[in-house]
């Protein structure tokens, strides 16, 4: 669509939106001054866009057939082979359906995206294929990726493979299920509050939220630029490390990647954890909605690290208890500005902007009633806060994040890792199809007491299965200093090799 130049009436209305009462004469005067701006916009409109070249690919796309998608985890099947050799050769890989894969429809969990087909690959997709992975499909994700439960996708709830009446966790719900059922070897999820780690915990797989900026987010639907993460999910620690090795490092397009320090993560796998210092975070246990069985199972699993030679001691970071509150203005106001006002991209920044994806996302303006309930309630509150307070609380929260980050960093002077339950409960029951909005919203956001903190501080955090309680997996979260994923993999691999986690309850 060509650039639409303003009229006098447009300027009067724009003034009203900005609390400026303009007369027609004043609007005409301003409009006259705007001629050079109109010309500048018309020049930009006439220039070719600048974006990565689309791969020459005839994507094989097949929608799941009846009876072959019992958990509703598949969004679409593909058969896209990568390089003939590489560290991921032969690995069956699925992508969360907010990641651009050229030639393959993308839904982002919402029918508002129907008909959208990306014309480029996200950087992580290019790296997967260069490393030899075969992309066998895209996994169902929650609507607009805005739920920690698995009940908001337009295609219906994603069912937990351990108990189909229960949540698989969100928003990378389908990825965790397809790993748990053995239908995929590795997966890429995204995490802004726990969306990799929550489904990993509920489904009994490994999910890493890497250090902020370690993996490029270019070509992926954004939620809030300061908390956006993309990371590896897998059935084994070794595959998780291998996948991170393939996708980590700067791409020159993502401004999140300042200070990025990729490592050879597989080198950590066979290192002893003798002498490793592990801090048991007191405030990570006993949340208001915590199940005692979860806290007990994690503490029991922790004793295995001690048997492997690590030293364990309890530590306290009081700010952890309010970390969710500190994150809230960032998620609320940042989400409103990015997902809705920015059409899925930061309103201002140096990101790779995908114009056709922005156009698809803009459909919400005419179909706002179709937004998922968890996003509606955030948007309504964010709109109120913006009108009453501007960006005051967003800015204050970002300032306080520096203090929260320093509190965790101070603990890492004494410990190599901090450990706690990933989520305070086991997989919850899915809401019924006619559940009221209040239940839909509660089930979307009730499990983030431990996960949300590390999206704003940027510390890497891995959810690993550590116990089976009454037939449901329990996740334990390992957190390290920024860009020290090797410490996490070192401990997780030692535990995996020494313990059958299903035997701990």
RODO-2510 file (C-alpha; in nm, 4 decimals, decimal comma):
residues 505
     n   res          X          Y          Z
     1     x     0,0000     0,0000     0,0000
     2     x     0,1485     0,3412    -0,0943
     3     x     0,2153     0,6037     0,1682
     4     x    -0,1018     0,7987     0,2573
     5     x    -0,0282     1,1709     0,2987
     6     x    -0,2261     1,3569     0,5665
     7     x    -0,5071     1,6012     0,5033
     8     x    -0,6069     1,9018     0,7140
     9     x    -0,8730     1,6909     0,8859
    10     x    -0,6145     1,4213     0,9593
    11     x    -0,3914     1,6763     1,1314
    12     x    -0,6810     1,8077     1,3402
    13     x    -0,7632     1,4502     1,4510
    14     x    -0,3974     1,3750     1,5211
    15     x    -0,3844     1,6849     1,7363
    16     x    -0,6850     1,5672     1,9351
    17     x    -0,5150     1,2318     1,9950
    18     x    -0,2176     1,4233     2,1365
    19     x    -0,4376     1,6564     2,3480
    20     x    -0,3652     1,9469     2,1113
    21     x    -0,6647     2,1560     2,0111
    22     x    -0,5858     2,2801     1,6601
    23     x    -0,7856     2,5208     1,4514
    24     x    -0,8201     2,4540     1,0818
    25     x    -0,5818     2,7420     1,0117
    26     x    -0,3189     2,5965     1,2474
    27     x    -0,3603     2,2526     1,0937
    28     x    -0,3083     2,4005     0,7445
    29     x     0,0094     2,5722     0,8627
    30     x     0,1471     2,2503     1,0094
    31     x     0,0490     2,0619     0,6960
    32     x     0,2464     2,3066     0,4843
    33     x     0,5566     2,2405     0,6961
    34     x     0,5079     1,8679     0,6492
    35     x     0,5692     1,8697     0,2744
    36     x     0,9332     1,7694     0,3167
    37     x     0,8339     1,4865     0,5533
    38     x     0,5763     1,3603     0,3038
    39     x     0,8472     1,3661     0,0382
    40     x     1,0867     1,1732     0,2667
    41     x     0,8269     0,9033     0,3353
    42     x     0,7490     0,8756    -0,0351
    43     x     1,1182     0,8248    -0,1085
    44     x     1,1415     0,5492     0,1544
    45     x     0,8244     0,3966     0,0078
    46     x     0,9839     0,3851    -0,3374
    47     x     1,3017     0,2072    -0,2240
    48     x     1,3418    -0,1702    -0,2152
    49     x     1,3275    -0,3259     0,1313
    50     x     1,6516    -0,4611     0,2829
    51     x     1,6229    -0,8131     0,4225
    52     x     1,7979    -1,1492     0,3998
    53     x     1,7573    -1,3244     0,0688
    54     x     1,4838    -1,5876     0,0675
    55     x     1,6119    -1,9420     0,0076
    56     x     1,5241    -2,1108    -0,3190
    57     x     1,3007    -2,3768    -0,1721
    58     x     0,9908    -2,5662    -0,2675
    59     x     0,8683    -2,6449     0,0799
    60     x     0,6832    -2,9721     0,1222
    61     x     0,3887    -2,8891     0,3474
    62     x     0,1362    -3,1362     0,4825
    63     x    -0,1354    -3,0667     0,7377
    64     x    -0,1802    -3,3308     1,0091
    65     x    -0,4368    -3,5958     0,9231
    66     x    -0,7114    -3,7084     1,1555
    67     x    -0,5782    -3,9614     1,4013
    68     x    -0,2106    -3,8666     1,3718
    69     x    -0,2184    -3,5604     1,5967
    70     x    -0,3686    -3,7008     1,9149
    71     x    -0,2076    -3,4395     2,1412
    72     x    -0,2717    -3,1519     1,8985
    73     x     0,1011    -3,0756     1,9047
    74     x     0,1608    -3,0627     1,5277
    75     x     0,0803    -2,7435     1,3423
    76     x     0,2147    -2,8560     1,0054
    77     x     0,4461    -3,1277     0,8712
    78     x     0,7415    -3,0434     0,6474
    79     x     1,0349    -3,2279     0,4945
    80     x     1,3176    -2,9774     0,4656
    81     x     1,6590    -3,1392     0,4666
    82     x     1,9690    -2,9526     0,5726
    83     x     2,3298    -2,9984     0,4699
    84     x     2,4481    -3,3531     0,4091
    85     x     2,6906    -3,3255     0,7008
    86     x     2,7083    -3,1229     1,0185
    87     x     2,6766    -3,1481     1,3952
    88     x     2,2963    -3,1867     1,3684
    89     x     2,2956    -3,4313     1,0777
    90     x     1,9999    -3,6686     1,1007
    91     x     1,8307    -3,4790     1,3838
    92     x     1,4537    -3,4521     1,3353
    93     x     1,3754    -3,0936     1,4256
    94     x     1,0559    -2,9000     1,4924
    95     x     1,0079    -2,5263     1,5267
    96     x     0,7686    -2,3330     1,7438
    97     x     0,5174    -2,1769     1,5071
    98     x     0,6246    -1,8178     1,5715
    99     x     0,9575    -1,8783     1,3926
   100     x     0,9731    -1,7847     1,0235
   101     x     1,0341    -2,0772     0,7892
   102     x     1,0275    -1,9693     0,4265
   103     x     0,7415    -2,1148     0,2232
   104     x     0,5652    -2,2690     0,5250
   105     x     0,2451    -2,1136     0,6694
   106     x     0,2803    -1,9570     1,0132
   107     x    -0,0112    -1,9173     1,2555
   108     x     0,1460    -1,7969     1,5833
   109     x    -0,1402    -1,9827     1,7501
   110     x    -0,4047    -1,7455     1,6114
   111     x    -0,6416    -1,7466     1,3137
   112     x    -0,5585    -1,3783     1,2671
   113     x    -0,2503    -1,5033     1,0792
   114     x    -0,4369    -1,7337     0,8402
   115     x    -0,2847    -1,7069     0,4948
   116     x     0,0494    -1,5671     0,6092
   117     x     0,3495    -1,7482     0,4602
   118     x     0,6969    -1,6145     0,5496
   119     x     0,9281    -1,5336     0,2623
   120     x     1,2479    -1,5765     0,4611
   121     x     1,4085    -1,8007     0,7200
   122     x     1,4833    -1,6868     1,0719
   123     x     1,8581    -1,6854     1,1390
   124     x     1,8232    -1,9882     1,3664
   125     x     1,6546    -2,1804     1,0828
   126     x     1,9436    -2,1085     0,8461
   127     x     2,1866    -2,2278     1,1120
   128     x     1,9900    -2,5466     1,1757
   129     x     1,9973    -2,6367     0,8076
   130     x     2,3655    -2,5491     0,7732
   131     x     2,4329    -2,7874     1,0642
   132     x     2,2522    -3,0712     0,8857
   133     x     1,9206    -3,0792     1,0721
   134     x     1,6030    -3,1923     0,8982
   135     x     1,3054    -2,9695     0,9766
   136     x     1,0109    -3,2072     0,9946
   137     x     0,7475    -2,9544     1,0943
   138     x     0,6224    -2,6712     1,3043
   139     x     0,4725    -2,7269     1,6473
   140     x     0,1550    -2,5760     1,7858
   141     x     0,2105    -2,2743     2,0089
   142     x    -0,0212    -2,0657     2,2222
   143     x    -0,2191    -1,7789     2,0709
   144     x     0,0239    -1,4894     2,0274
   145     x     0,2574    -1,6976     2,2504
   146     x     0,0877    -1,5406     2,5501
   147     x     0,0196    -1,8281     2,7865
   148     x     0,2144    -2,0517     3,0218
   149     x    -0,0646    -2,3065     2,9822
   150     x    -0,1459    -2,5015     2,6668
   151     x    -0,5121    -2,4095     2,6236
   152     x    -0,5193    -2,0933     2,4074
   153     x    -0,4100    -2,2071     2,0603
   154     x    -0,6679    -2,1536     1,7867
   155     x    -0,6338    -2,5197     1,6899
   156     x    -0,7375    -2,6294     2,0395
   157     x    -0,5591    -2,7313     2,3595
   158     x    -0,2298    -2,9189     2,3449
   159     x    -0,2543    -3,2248     2,5704
   160     x     0,0137    -3,3444     2,8069
   161     x     0,1460    -3,6856     2,6922
   162     x     0,1728    -3,8045     3,0542
   163     x    -0,1917    -3,7194     3,1257
   164     x    -0,4010    -3,5913     2,8331
   165     x    -0,6466    -3,4038     3,0556
   166     x    -0,3612    -3,1842     3,1759
   167     x    -0,1658    -2,8917     3,0354
   168     x     0,1512    -2,9432     2,8366
   169     x     0,2695    -2,5980     2,9447
   170     x     0,3171    -2,3004     2,7179
   171     x     0,3775    -2,1232     2,5082
   172     x     0,6178    -2,3679     2,3367
   173     x     0,3603    -2,6357     2,4088
   174     x     0,3763    -2,8479     2,0942
   175     x     0,7567    -2,8585     2,0963
   176     x     0,7686    -3,0190     2,4408
   177     x     0,5020    -3,2745     2,3530
   178     x     0,6661    -3,3839     2,0272
   179     x     0,9932    -3,4371     2,2111
   180     x     0,8281    -3,6257     2,4947
   181     x     0,6457    -3,8600     2,2557
   182     x     0,9628    -3,9230     2,0524
   183     x     0,8246    -3,7701     1,7340
   184     x     1,1141    -3,5209     1,7199
   185     x     1,4734    -3,5246     1,8413
   186     x     1,5254    -3,1519     1,8988
   187     x     1,3144    -2,8384     1,8909
   188     x     1,3426    -2,4623     1,9034
   189     x     1,1175    -2,2768     2,1445
   190     x     1,0946    -1,9159     2,2593
   191     x     1,0821    -1,7820     2,6133
   192     x     0,9719    -1,4450     2,7531
   193     x     0,8498    -1,5580     3,0962
   194     x     0,9153    -1,9316     3,0969
   195     x     0,7716    -2,0459     2,7638
   196     x     1,0543    -2,2947     2,7001
   197     x     1,1006    -2,4063     3,0586
   198     x     0,7375    -2,4442     3,1681
   199     x     0,6429    -2,6968     2,8954
   200     x     0,9765    -2,8723     2,9449
   201     x     0,8935    -2,9157     3,3143
   202     x     0,5359    -3,0302     3,2531
   203     x     0,6356    -3,2787     2,9803
   204     x     0,9615    -3,4183     3,1229
   205     x     1,2133    -3,2863     2,8678
   206     x     1,5066    -3,0431     2,8690
   207     x     1,4499    -2,6782     2,7841
   208     x     1,7095    -2,4004     2,8008
   209     x     1,6435    -2,0290     2,8026
   210     x     1,9916    -1,9128     2,6996
   211     x     2,1672    -1,5989     2,8150
   212     x     1,9932    -1,2923     2,6782
   213     x     2,1327    -1,2173     2,3337
   214     x     2,3279    -1,5402     2,2938
   215     x     2,1013    -1,6705     2,0159
   216     x     1,9756    -1,4297     1,7460
   217     x     1,6041    -1,3565     1,7525
   218     x     1,5976    -1,2264     1,3933
   219     x     1,2995    -1,3567     1,1967
   220     x     1,0943    -1,4521     1,5027
   221     x     0,7697    -1,2988     1,6283
   222     x     0,8669    -1,0688     1,9149
   223     x     0,6929    -1,0135     2,2465
   224     x     0,9156    -0,7570     2,4219
   225     x     1,2626    -0,6762     2,2991
   226     x     1,4290    -0,6860     2,6424
   227     x     1,2972    -1,0335     2,7328
   228     x     1,2855    -1,2152     2,3965
   229     x     1,4822    -1,5434     2,3962
   230     x     1,4950    -1,8384     2,1565
   231     x     1,6539    -2,1617     2,2737
   232     x     1,6969    -2,5385     2,2507
   233     x     1,4592    -2,8093     2,3693
   234     x     1,5507    -3,1777     2,3649
   235     x     1,5156    -3,5213     2,5219
   236     x     1,8812    -3,5343     2,6297
   237     x     2,1359    -3,2908     2,7669
   238     x     2,3823    -3,3752     2,4892
   239     x     2,1338    -3,2844     2,2171
   240     x     2,0504    -2,9627     2,3978
   241     x     2,4158    -2,8585     2,4100
   242     x     2,4680    -2,9614     2,0488
   243     x     2,1699    -2,7573     1,9343
   244     x     2,2838    -2,4502     2,1251
   245     x     2,6279    -2,4868     1,9699
   246     x     2,4693    -2,4750     1,6240
   247     x     2,2532    -2,1670     1,6783
   248     x     2,4509    -1,9429     1,9172
   249     x     2,6470    -1,6365     1,8102
   250     x     2,5817    -1,2928     1,6588
   251     x     2,4126    -1,2540     1,3210
   252     x     2,4643    -0,8805     1,2707
   253     x     2,0882    -0,8193     1,2633
   254     x     1,9713    -0,8580     1,6233
   255     x     2,0465    -0,5666     1,8597
   256     x     1,9843    -0,7975     2,1570
   257     x     2,3238    -0,9607     2,0955
   258     x     2,5637    -0,7071     2,2441
   259     x     2,8312    -0,8884     2,4448
   260     x     2,7357    -1,2282     2,3024
   261     x     2,9912    -1,4947     2,4044
   262     x     2,9251    -1,8349     2,2428
   263     x     3,1176    -2,1400     2,3663
   264     x     3,1773    -2,5011     2,2649
   265     x     2,9051    -2,6366     2,4919
   266     x     2,9590    -3,0059     2,4229
   267     x     3,3034    -2,9810     2,5860
   268     x     3,1268    -2,9456     2,9231
   269     x     2,9410    -3,2744     2,8963
   270     x     3,2011    -3,5124     3,0294
   271     x     3,3512    -3,2895     3,2954
   272     x     3,3250    -3,3970     3,6567
   273     x     3,1167    -3,1869     3,8922
   274     x     3,3544    -3,2639     4,1774
   275     x     3,3813    -2,9426     4,3789
   276     x     3,1035    -2,7616     4,1930
   277     x     2,9242    -2,5180     4,4235
   278     x     2,5448    -2,5344     4,4021
   279     x     2,3236    -2,2875     4,5845
   280     x     1,9723    -2,3987     4,6771
   281     x     1,7670    -2,0807     4,6430
   282     x     1,5454    -2,0599     4,9519
   283     x     1,2970    -1,8222     4,7878
   284     x     1,2576    -2,0605     4,4941
   285     x     1,0664    -2,2993     4,7206
   286     x     0,7416    -2,2539     4,9079
   287     x     0,5632    -2,0213     4,6674
   288     x     0,2039    -1,9384     4,7610
   289     x     0,0701    -2,1890     4,5067
   290     x     0,3495    -2,4447     4,5444
   291     x     0,2672    -2,8138     4,5696
   292     x     0,4618    -2,9659     4,8598
   293     x     0,5255    -3,2724     4,6436
   294     x     0,7191    -3,0606     4,3922
   295     x     0,9390    -2,8906     4,6513
   296     x     1,0051    -3,2245     4,8198
   297     x     1,0915    -3,4023     4,4923
   298     x     1,3367    -3,1308     4,3868
   299     x     1,5114    -3,1340     4,7235
   300     x     1,5389    -3,5114     4,7059
   301     x     1,6833    -3,4939     4,3550
   302     x     1,9383    -3,2363     4,4692
   303     x     2,1025    -3,4922     4,6982
   304     x     2,2211    -3,6747     4,3832
   305     x     2,4453    -3,3794     4,3003
   306     x     2,6073    -3,4152     4,6406
   307     x     2,6729    -3,7846     4,5765
   308     x     2,8436    -3,6814     4,2510
   309     x     3,0873    -3,4565     4,4365
   310     x     2,9208    -3,1162     4,4282
   311     x     2,8802    -2,9089     4,7425
   312     x     2,5284    -2,7916     4,8238
   313     x     2,4203    -2,5174     5,0587
   314     x     2,1157    -2,2986     5,0936
   315     x     2,1258    -1,9335     4,9969
   316     x     1,8810    -1,6467     5,0072
   317     x     1,7979    -1,3736     4,7566
   318     x     1,4944    -1,1948     4,9033
   319     x     1,4262    -0,9989     4,5835
   320     x     1,3495    -1,3269     4,4052
   321     x     1,0088    -1,3301     4,5796
   322     x     0,9105    -1,0042     4,4073
   323     x     1,0863    -1,0663     4,0754
   324     x     0,7548    -1,1353     3,9048
   325     x     0,6238    -0,7986     4,0201
   326     x     0,9358    -0,6260     3,8897
   327     x     0,8915    -0,7949     3,5524
   328     x     0,5191    -0,7125     3,5277
   329     x     0,5394    -0,3543     3,3906
   330     x     0,7973    -0,4679     3,1350
   331     x     0,5744    -0,7483     3,0139
   332     x     0,2501    -0,5471     3,0311
   333     x     0,3605    -0,2229     2,8710
   334     x     0,6326    -0,3729     2,6527
   335     x     0,3923    -0,6391     2,5305
   336     x     0,1263    -0,3800     2,4454
   337     x     0,3730    -0,1664     2,2507
   338     x     0,5395    -0,4568     2,0711
   339     x     0,2658    -0,7114     2,0018
   340     x    -0,0186    -0,4722     1,9325
   341     x     0,0993    -0,1164     1,8681
   342     x     0,4181    -0,2327     1,6964
   343     x     0,2444    -0,5128     1,5021
   344     x     0,4729    -0,7760     1,6501
   345     x     0,7984    -0,5808     1,6453
   346     x     0,9586    -0,3186     1,8712
   347     x     0,8175     0,0229     1,7748
   348     x     1,1721     0,1600     1,7675
   349     x     1,4980    -0,0273     1,7298
   350     x     1,7521    -0,1901     1,5020
   351     x     1,5716    -0,5215     1,4582
   352     x     1,5138    -0,7010     1,1299
   353     x     1,1582    -0,5846     1,0549
   354     x     0,9536    -0,8288     0,8486
   355     x     0,7014    -0,6043     0,6791
   356     x     0,4597    -0,8725     0,5577
   357     x     0,4525    -1,0262     0,9062
   358     x     0,3790    -0,6824     1,0519
   359     x     0,0946    -0,6452     0,8016
   360     x    -0,0478    -0,9839     0,9011
   361     x    -0,0261    -0,8950     1,2698
   362     x    -0,2072    -0,5650     1,2125
   363     x    -0,5302    -0,7601     1,1510
   364     x    -0,5918    -0,7441     1,5261
   365     x    -0,7127    -0,3852     1,4920
   366     x    -1,0224    -0,4970     1,3070
   367     x    -1,0591    -0,8221     1,5002
   368     x    -0,9578    -0,7343     1,8556
   369     x    -1,2379    -0,9482     1,9987
   370     x    -1,0503    -1,2538     1,8647
   371     x    -0,7377    -1,1862     2,0708
   372     x    -0,6760    -1,4492     2,3413
   373     x    -0,8064    -1,3670     2,6879
   374     x    -0,4579    -1,3579     2,8497
   375     x    -0,3474    -1,0957     2,5966
   376     x    -0,6706    -0,8942     2,6244
   377     x    -0,6378    -0,8493     2,9968
   378     x    -0,2720    -0,7465     2,9681
   379     x    -0,3546    -0,5021     2,6859
   380     x    -0,6414    -0,3451     2,8789
   381     x    -0,4284    -0,2884     3,1861
   382     x    -0,1361    -0,1649     2,9763
   383     x    -0,3620     0,0826     2,7964
   384     x    -0,4839     0,2171     3,1298
   385     x    -0,1308     0,2505     3,2694
   386     x    -0,0027     0,4229     2,9546
   387     x    -0,2863     0,6749     2,9648
   388     x    -0,2521     0,7490     3,3367
   389     x     0,1237     0,7254     3,3871
   390     x     0,2953     0,7202     3,0495
   391     x     0,6033     0,4950     3,0621
   392     x     0,6910     0,5755     3,4244
   393     x     0,6453     0,2245     3,5616
   394     x     0,8052     0,0527     3,2624
   395     x     1,1096     0,2737     3,3067
   396     x     1,1222     0,2272     3,6840
   397     x     1,0944    -0,1507     3,6480
   398     x     1,3816    -0,1554     3,3977
   399     x     1,5910     0,0473     3,6426
   400     x     1,5103    -0,1924     3,9281
   401     x     1,6020    -0,4907     3,7080
   402     x     1,9630    -0,3780     3,7387
   403     x     1,9384    -0,4213     4,1163
   404     x     1,7693    -0,7591     4,0771
   405     x     2,0397    -0,8704     3,8330
   406     x     2,3113    -0,7604     4,0750
   407     x     2,1488    -0,9641     4,3532
   408     x     2,1772    -1,2841     4,1494
   409     x     2,5268    -1,1912     4,0293
   410     x     2,6373    -1,1486     4,3910
   411     x     2,5243    -1,5047     4,4627
   412     x     2,7365    -1,6308     4,1748
   413     x     3,0435    -1,5051     4,3575
   414     x     2,9836    -1,7973     4,5944
   415     x     2,8096    -2,0502     4,3689
   416     x     2,8484    -2,1937     4,0205
   417     x     2,4758    -2,2641     3,9970
   418     x     2,1503    -2,1705     4,1640
   419     x     1,8846    -2,4424     4,1798
   420     x     1,5085    -2,4408     4,2441
   421     x     1,1893    -2,5974     4,1055
   422     x     1,1188    -2,4809     3,7521
   423     x     0,7519    -2,4308     3,8330
   424     x     0,5804    -2,4649     4,1703
   425     x     0,3343    -2,7307     4,0565
   426     x     0,2963    -3,0314     3,8310
   427     x     0,0963    -3,0084     3,5101
   428     x    -0,2422    -2,8535     3,5824
   429     x    -0,5791    -2,9607     3,4468
   430     x    -0,6779    -2,8023     3,1167
   431     x    -0,9704    -2,5595     3,1393
   432     x    -1,2936    -2,6770     2,9807
   433     x    -1,3899    -2,5423     2,6386
   434     x    -1,6484    -2,3121     2,7985
   435     x    -1,4327    -2,2007     3,0917
   436     x    -1,4862    -1,8374     3,1963
   437     x    -1,2235    -1,5800     3,1064
   438     x    -1,1004    -1,5593     3,4658
   439     x    -1,0082    -1,9294     3,4640
   440     x    -0,8469    -1,9085     3,1192
   441     x    -0,6319    -1,6188     3,2393
   442     x    -0,5422    -1,7817     3,5708
   443     x    -0,4330    -2,1041     3,4006
   444     x    -0,2153    -1,9000     3,1639
   445     x    -0,0091    -1,7151     3,4242
   446     x    -0,0085    -1,9091     3,7526
   447     x     0,3200    -2,0967     3,7141
   448     x     0,5833    -1,8271     3,6546
   449     x     0,7064    -1,7586     4,0096
   450     x     1,0589    -1,8852     3,9346
   451     x     1,0875    -1,8627     3,5573
   452     x     0,9983    -1,4973     3,4921
   453     x     1,2901    -1,3475     3,6853
   454     x     1,5609    -1,4740     3,4550
   455     x     1,4005    -1,3395     3,1398
   456     x     1,4512    -0,9846     3,2670
   457     x     1,7971    -1,0450     3,4169
   458     x     1,9195    -1,2451     3,1184
   459     x     2,0749    -1,5311     3,3161
   460     x     2,0622    -1,8706     3,1420
   461     x     1,8234    -2,1220     3,2954
   462     x     1,7610    -2,4872     3,2124
   463     x     1,4597    -2,6922     3,3124
   464     x     1,5535    -3,0562     3,3479
   465     x     1,3324    -3,3491     3,4524
   466     x     1,4291    -3,4629     3,8012
   467     x     1,1398    -3,6694     3,9378
   468     x     0,8090    -3,8370     3,8638
   469     x     0,5382    -3,7562     4,1160
   470     x     0,2128    -3,9508     4,0915
   471     x     0,2763    -4,0101     3,7230
   472     x     0,3634    -3,6480     3,6370
   473     x     0,7111    -3,5055     3,5680
   474     x     0,8731    -3,2539     3,8003
   475     x     1,1192    -2,9998     3,6617
   476     x     1,4292    -2,8648     3,8342
   477     x     1,5808    -2,5375     3,7130
   478     x     1,9556    -2,4739     3,6996
   479     x     2,0677    -2,1106     3,6639
   480     x     2,4193    -1,9811     3,6011
   481     x     2,6014    -1,6581     3,5322
   482     x     2,5363    -1,5005     3,1928
   483     x     2,7142    -1,6857     2,9102
   484     x     2,8128    -1,9725     3,1408
   485     x     2,5784    -2,2312     2,9909
   486     x     2,8686    -2,4756     3,0179
   487     x     2,8259    -2,4874     3,3968
   488     x     2,4594    -2,5784     3,3510
   489     x     2,5330    -2,8519     3,0979
   490     x     2,8144    -2,9903     3,3123
   491     x     2,5822    -3,0436     3,6090
   492     x     2,2775    -3,1549     3,4096
   493     x     2,4737    -3,4129     3,2121
   494     x     2,6313    -3,5583     3,5267
   495     x     2,2880    -3,5924     3,6856
   496     x     2,1395    -3,7441     3,3697
   497     x     2,4154    -4,0023     3,3454
   498     x     2,3892    -4,1090     3,7087
   499     x     2,0158    -4,0980     3,7775
   500     x     1,6978    -4,2363     3,6229
   501     x     1,4847    -3,9353     3,7018
   502     x     1,1616    -4,1356     3,6735
   503     x     1,2685    -4,3302     3,9849
   504     x     1,2680    -4,0173     4,2050
   505     x     0,9303    -3,9252     4,3528
***
